[in-house]
Amino acid sequence: MTRQEARSEKDAESGAVEDAEETKPLVPKTAPAPTLTSKFHMVLWSTALVVASSALINYNKYLMSSSIFPFPVVLVILHNLSSTIFLSILINVAPSMFPALKDPAKKVDVDADFMCKRMGPVGLMFAGSLVLSNTAYEYASVAFLQMVKQSNVVICYVGSLLVGLELYKNRLVVVLMCIVISTAFTVKGEVNFSLAGLLIQLSCNFVESSKIICQSFLLSGNGKKLDPLSFVLLISPVCLTFLSLLVMVHLYVMQFSWIEIPTYQDFSANRHVLAGNVAVAITLNVVVANFLKHGSPMSFLCTNLLKDAIIVLASAWLVGEQVSMMQMYAFTAQMLFIAIWTLMKTYPDEFEKRGFARGLMQVLGINSEKAPAM
């Protein structure tokens, strides 16, 4: 086997599934030099992602906290049901948007074994994280929960270390410790602290991180890659099935104190609000797919940081949620260290060759000759 053939085989075996959920540790590695058109698309979809994500988070908070529709399990069922229906129609109208399912050259072999052994575990964790995330809105503010969510980076790295997906590196651990300390200060500075909200969100973080790690194991390899919309089309009915079974068990076998089922009057009285919420959720799926298609590594990083910052600021200034000065300083530190972390994961060779300070300056386009290697 020639060196080029060996490299091609290695590349084929290292395929990974792209998730529709934005996750900071997982970013594209390389991107071609952007043209004027690609820059326009990047700005367009980055802006759309910030707006759609912020809208859905605050919309869900509105439904949960105001007792308009405080039924997180049923709300997630509605989201997955609507996504399944919408994407089932879209794949027939625009099949080119689902290359992993419709393009013969990129088609993934989706059979019962693939759905049960690969998509099943991921779907179970996906459904759990969505339910926990929406439940947390009943107990704590959006700003506070968004700050706690930043610990996902730490949990993902520790979990990946334990299962052998990551290598231990002192530089990464130092940055992660800074994120942990910053997160601790956001919790300490919370004005209206809710232990229940914190514990539910941390549980959500663990489930979400486990989903990402499980996804890396189960949905990669053998050259199989799922594009974002194909992933959502496959995972939505899986989540829908798990949650529907859970509701059936609650209704007919054993009741769970943490599950509440809405009445027909709840649906009827809030049908317009729920329709708007479902529309925003579907829009976000489409926006994420197009953003991942057109985005570059730096746009991915900047958009995620900007999205998180806007959600926190909007919650504080527009919704009126209380955010202390300690939290603002700690949240700023979180964003800074997560930005550094993402750069170190995106451009590992620069940091390995040049050290931390010079590598960071090189990535940022600053003259690094006089900086210490560190």
C-alpha positions as CSV (number, residue, x, y, z in Angstrom):
1,M,0.0,0.0,0.0
2,T,1.4,3.4,-1.0
3,R,1.6,6.3,1.5
4,Q,-1.2,8.2,-0.4
5,E,-3.5,5.1,-0.2
6,A,-2.8,4.7,3.5
7,R,-3.6,8.3,4.1
8,S,-6.9,8.0,2.1
9,E,-7.8,4.9,4.1
10,K,-7.1,6.7,7.4
11,D,-9.2,9.7,6.3
12,A,-12.1,7.4,5.4
13,E,-12.0,5.8,8.8
14,S,-12.0,9.0,10.7
15,G,-15.5,10.3,9.7
16,A,-17.5,11.9,12.4
17,V,-21.2,12.7,12.6
18,E,-22.1,16.4,12.5
19,D,-24.6,17.2,15.2
20,A,-27.3,19.9,14.8
21,E,-26.7,20.9,18.5
22,E,-23.9,23.6,18.8
23,T,-21.1,22.2,21.0
24,K,-18.1,24.3,21.6
25,P,-15.4,21.6,21.9
26,L,-16.3,20.2,18.4
27,V,-15.5,22.6,15.6
28,P,-14.4,22.2,12.0
29,K,-10.7,22.0,11.6
30,T,-10.0,23.7,8.3
31,A,-11.8,26.0,5.8
32,P,-10.9,27.4,2.4
33,A,-10.2,31.2,2.0
34,P,-13.7,32.8,2.0
35,T,-15.0,34.6,-1.1
36,L,-17.3,37.7,-0.9
37,T,-20.3,35.4,-1.4
38,S,-19.2,33.0,1.2
39,K,-18.6,35.9,3.7
40,F,-22.1,37.1,3.0
41,H,-23.6,33.6,3.7
42,M,-21.4,33.3,6.8
43,V,-22.7,36.6,8.2
44,L,-26.3,35.8,7.2
45,W,-26.4,32.4,8.8
46,S,-24.4,33.5,11.8
47,T,-26.9,36.3,12.5
48,A,-29.8,33.9,11.9
49,L,-28.3,31.4,14.3
50,V,-27.9,34.0,17.1
51,V,-31.4,35.3,16.6
52,A,-33.1,31.8,16.3
53,S,-31.2,30.3,19.3
54,S,-31.9,33.3,21.5
55,A,-35.5,33.3,20.5
56,L,-36.1,29.6,21.2
57,I,-34.3,29.7,24.6
58,N,-36.3,32.8,25.8
59,Y,-39.5,31.4,24.2
60,N,-39.1,28.1,26.2
61,K,-38.4,30.1,29.3
62,Y,-41.5,32.1,28.8
63,L,-43.6,29.0,28.4
64,M,-42.1,27.3,31.4
65,S,-41.8,30.1,34.0
66,S,-45.0,31.9,33.3
67,S,-47.2,28.8,33.8
68,I,-48.6,29.3,30.3
69,F,-47.5,25.7,29.3
70,P,-45.3,24.3,32.1
71,F,-45.0,20.8,30.6
72,P,-41.4,20.3,29.5
73,V,-41.8,16.6,28.5
74,V,-44.8,17.3,26.3
75,L,-43.1,20.4,24.8
76,V,-40.2,18.4,23.7
77,I,-42.6,15.8,22.2
78,L,-44.2,18.6,20.2
79,H,-40.8,19.8,19.0
80,N,-39.7,16.3,17.9
81,L,-43.1,15.5,16.3
82,S,-43.1,18.8,14.3
83,S,-39.4,18.3,13.3
84,T,-40.2,14.7,12.1
85,I,-43.2,15.9,10.0
86,F,-41.5,19.0,8.6
87,L,-38.2,17.2,7.6
88,S,-40.1,14.3,6.2
89,I,-41.8,16.7,3.8
90,L,-38.6,18.6,3.2
91,I,-36.6,15.5,2.2
92,N,-39.1,14.9,-0.6
93,V,-39.3,18.5,-1.7
94,A,-35.5,19.3,-1.5
95,P,-33.6,15.9,-1.3
96,S,-30.3,17.7,-2.0
97,M,-30.4,19.1,1.5
98,F,-30.1,15.5,2.9
99,P,-27.0,14.1,1.1
100,A,-26.4,11.4,3.7
101,L,-29.8,9.9,2.9
102,K,-30.3,10.9,-0.8
103,D,-26.9,11.3,-2.4
104,P,-25.6,7.9,-3.7
105,A,-22.0,9.0,-3.2
106,K,-22.5,10.0,0.4
107,K,-25.4,7.8,1.4
108,V,-25.3,6.2,4.9
109,D,-26.6,2.7,5.2
110,V,-29.5,3.3,7.6
111,D,-31.0,0.0,8.7
112,A,-32.6,-1.4,11.9
113,D,-29.2,-2.3,13.4
114,F,-27.9,1.3,12.7
115,M,-31.0,2.9,14.3
116,C,-31.1,0.6,17.4
117,K,-27.4,0.3,18.2
118,R,-26.2,3.7,17.1
119,M,-29.1,6.2,17.0
120,G,-31.0,4.7,19.9
121,P,-28.5,5.5,22.7
122,V,-27.9,9.0,21.3
123,G,-31.6,9.6,20.9
124,L,-32.3,8.6,24.5
125,M,-29.6,11.0,25.9
126,F,-30.7,13.7,23.4
127,A,-34.3,13.5,24.7
128,G,-33.2,13.5,28.3
129,S,-31.1,16.6,27.8
130,L,-33.9,18.5,26.1
131,V,-36.4,17.7,28.9
132,L,-33.9,18.6,31.7
133,S,-33.0,21.8,29.9
134,N,-36.6,22.9,29.6
135,T,-37.4,21.8,33.2
136,A,-34.5,24.0,34.5
137,Y,-36.3,27.1,33.2
138,E,-39.0,26.6,35.8
139,Y,-36.5,27.2,38.6
140,A,-33.8,29.6,37.4
141,S,-33.2,32.5,35.1
142,V,-32.0,32.1,31.5
143,A,-28.9,34.1,32.2
144,F,-27.9,31.9,35.2
145,L,-28.6,28.7,33.3
146,Q,-26.6,29.9,30.3
147,M,-23.6,30.6,32.5
148,V,-23.8,27.1,34.1
149,K,-24.1,25.5,30.6
150,Q,-20.5,26.7,29.9
151,S,-19.3,23.8,32.1
152,N,-20.2,21.4,29.3
153,V,-16.7,22.0,27.9
154,V,-15.1,20.7,31.1
155,I,-17.5,17.7,31.4
156,C,-16.9,16.7,27.8
157,Y,-13.1,16.8,28.1
158,V,-13.1,14.8,31.4
159,G,-15.5,12.2,30.0
160,S,-13.5,12.0,26.7
161,L,-10.3,11.4,28.8
162,L,-12.0,8.6,30.7
163,V,-13.0,6.7,27.6
164,G,-9.8,7.4,25.6
165,L,-11.1,9.9,23.1
166,E,-8.8,12.7,24.4
167,L,-5.2,12.9,25.5
168,Y,-4.2,14.6,28.7
169,K,-2.4,18.0,28.2
170,N,-1.4,20.4,30.9
171,R,-2.2,23.5,28.8
172,L,-5.8,22.3,28.2
173,V,-6.3,21.4,31.9
174,V,-5.1,24.8,33.1
175,V,-7.6,26.5,30.7
176,L,-10.4,24.1,31.9
177,M,-9.6,24.9,35.5
178,C,-10.0,28.6,34.7
179,I,-13.4,27.8,33.2
180,V,-14.4,25.9,36.3
181,I,-13.4,28.8,38.6
182,S,-15.2,31.3,36.5
183,T,-18.4,29.1,36.5
184,A,-18.1,28.8,40.3
185,F,-18.1,32.6,40.6
186,T,-21.2,32.9,38.3
187,V,-23.0,30.5,40.7
188,K,-21.8,32.4,43.8
189,G,-22.9,35.7,42.3
190,E,-26.4,34.5,41.5
191,V,-28.9,36.9,43.2
192,N,-31.9,34.6,43.1
193,F,-30.1,31.3,43.6
194,S,-32.1,28.1,43.1
195,L,-30.4,24.8,44.1
196,A,-33.0,22.8,42.2
197,G,-32.3,24.9,39.0
198,L,-28.6,24.4,39.4
199,L,-28.8,20.6,40.0
200,I,-31.2,20.1,37.1
201,Q,-29.0,22.1,34.7
202,L,-25.8,20.3,35.9
203,S,-27.7,17.0,35.3
204,C,-28.6,18.3,31.8
205,N,-24.9,19.1,31.2
206,F,-23.8,15.6,32.2
207,V,-26.5,14.0,29.9
208,E,-25.6,16.4,27.1
209,S,-21.9,15.7,27.4
210,S,-22.5,11.9,27.6
211,K,-24.6,12.2,24.4
212,I,-21.6,13.9,22.6
213,I,-19.2,11.3,23.8
214,C,-21.6,8.5,22.9
215,Q,-22.1,10.0,19.6
216,S,-18.4,10.1,18.9
217,F,-18.2,6.3,19.6
218,L,-21.4,5.1,18.0
219,L,-22.0,7.5,15.0
220,S,-18.5,7.7,13.5
221,G,-16.1,5.5,11.7
222,N,-16.4,3.4,8.5
223,G,-16.7,6.6,6.4
224,K,-20.3,7.3,7.5
225,K,-21.1,10.9,7.9
226,L,-24.5,12.4,8.7
227,D,-25.2,15.9,7.6
228,P,-27.1,18.1,10.2
229,L,-30.5,17.8,8.6
230,S,-30.2,14.1,8.1
231,F,-29.1,13.7,11.7
232,V,-32.2,15.6,13.0
233,L,-34.5,13.7,10.7
234,L,-33.2,10.4,12.1
235,I,-32.9,11.4,15.7
236,S,-36.3,13.2,16.1
237,P,-38.5,10.1,15.7
238,V,-36.1,8.3,18.1
239,C,-36.6,11.0,20.7
240,L,-40.3,11.1,20.0
241,T,-40.6,7.3,20.6
242,F,-38.7,7.3,23.9
243,L,-40.7,10.3,25.3
244,S,-44.0,8.8,24.1
245,L,-43.2,5.6,25.8
246,L,-42.3,7.5,29.0
247,V,-45.7,9.3,28.9
248,M,-47.5,6.0,28.3
249,V,-45.8,4.4,31.3
250,H,-46.7,7.5,33.4
251,L,-50.4,7.3,32.4
252,Y,-51.0,3.6,32.6
253,V,-48.3,1.8,34.6
254,M,-46.6,4.0,37.2
255,Q,-46.9,7.8,37.7
256,F,-43.9,10.0,38.0
257,S,-44.1,13.1,40.2
258,W,-42.0,15.2,37.8
259,I,-44.2,14.6,34.8
260,E,-47.4,16.7,34.2
261,I,-49.7,16.1,31.3
262,P,-51.6,19.1,29.9
263,T,-55.3,18.9,29.3
264,Y,-57.1,19.6,26.1
265,Q,-57.9,23.1,27.4
266,D,-54.2,23.8,27.9
267,F,-53.5,22.9,24.3
268,S,-56.6,24.9,23.0
269,A,-55.9,28.0,25.1
270,N,-52.3,28.2,24.0
271,R,-52.5,26.8,20.5
272,H,-51.1,30.0,18.9
273,V,-48.3,30.3,21.4
274,L,-47.3,26.7,20.9
275,A,-47.5,27.0,17.1
276,G,-45.1,29.9,17.3
277,N,-42.7,28.0,19.6
278,V,-42.7,24.9,17.3
279,A,-42.1,27.2,14.2
280,V,-39.0,28.7,16.0
281,A,-37.7,25.2,16.8
282,I,-38.0,24.1,13.2
283,T,-36.4,27.3,12.0
284,L,-33.5,26.7,14.3
285,N,-32.9,23.3,12.8
286,V,-32.8,24.7,9.3
287,V,-30.6,27.6,10.3
288,V,-28.1,25.3,12.1
289,A,-27.8,23.1,9.0
290,N,-27.0,26.1,6.8
291,F,-24.7,27.6,9.3
292,L,-22.6,24.4,9.5
293,K,-22.5,24.3,5.7
294,H,-21.2,27.9,5.2
295,G,-19.4,28.6,8.5
296,S,-15.7,28.6,9.1
297,P,-13.9,27.7,12.3
298,M,-13.5,31.3,13.4
299,S,-17.1,32.1,12.5
300,F,-18.2,29.1,14.5
301,L,-16.3,30.2,17.5
302,C,-17.3,33.9,17.3
303,T,-21.0,33.1,16.7
304,N,-21.2,30.7,19.7
305,L,-19.6,33.3,22.0
306,L,-21.7,36.1,20.6
307,K,-24.9,33.9,21.0
308,D,-24.2,33.1,24.6
309,A,-23.4,36.8,25.4
310,I,-26.5,38.1,23.7
311,I,-28.7,35.5,25.5
312,V,-27.3,36.6,28.9
313,L,-27.5,40.3,28.1
314,A,-31.0,40.1,26.6
315,S,-32.1,38.2,29.7
316,A,-30.7,40.9,31.9
317,W,-31.7,44.1,30.0
318,L,-34.8,43.1,28.1
319,V,-36.5,40.5,30.3
320,G,-35.3,42.2,33.5
321,E,-33.5,39.2,35.1
322,Q,-31.1,40.1,37.8
323,V,-27.4,39.6,37.0
324,S,-24.8,40.7,39.6
325,M,-21.5,42.4,38.8
326,M,-19.7,39.3,40.0
327,Q,-21.6,37.2,37.5
328,M,-20.9,39.7,34.6
329,Y,-17.1,39.6,35.3
330,A,-17.2,35.8,35.8
331,F,-19.2,35.3,32.6
332,T,-16.8,37.5,30.6
333,A,-13.9,35.3,32.0
334,Q,-15.9,32.2,30.9
335,M,-16.2,33.5,27.4
336,L,-12.5,34.4,27.2
337,F,-11.3,31.0,28.4
338,I,-13.7,29.1,26.2
339,A,-12.5,31.1,23.2
340,I,-8.9,30.1,24.1
341,W,-9.9,26.5,24.6
342,T,-11.6,26.3,21.3
343,L,-8.6,27.9,19.5
344,M,-6.4,25.3,21.1
345,K,-8.6,22.5,20.0
346,T,-9.0,23.9,16.5
347,Y,-5.3,24.7,15.9
348,P,-3.5,22.1,18.0
349,D,-0.4,22.1,15.8
350,E,0.3,25.8,16.3
351,F,0.2,25.4,20.1
352,E,2.3,22.3,20.1
353,K,5.0,23.8,18.0
354,R,5.1,27.3,19.4
355,G,3.8,26.9,23.0
356,F,0.8,28.6,24.5
357,A,1.6,32.4,24.2
358,R,3.2,32.2,20.7
359,G,0.7,29.7,19.5
360,L,-2.2,32.0,20.6
361,M,-0.6,35.0,19.0
362,Q,0.0,33.1,15.8
363,V,-3.6,32.0,15.6
364,L,-4.8,35.5,16.2
365,G,-2.5,36.9,13.5
366,I,-0.2,38.8,15.9
367,N,3.6,38.8,15.6
368,S,4.7,36.1,18.0
369,E,8.5,36.3,17.7
370,K,9.0,38.2,21.0
371,A,6.4,36.3,23.0
372,P,7.6,33.7,25.5
373,A,7.0,30.1,24.5
374,M,5.2,28.9,27.7
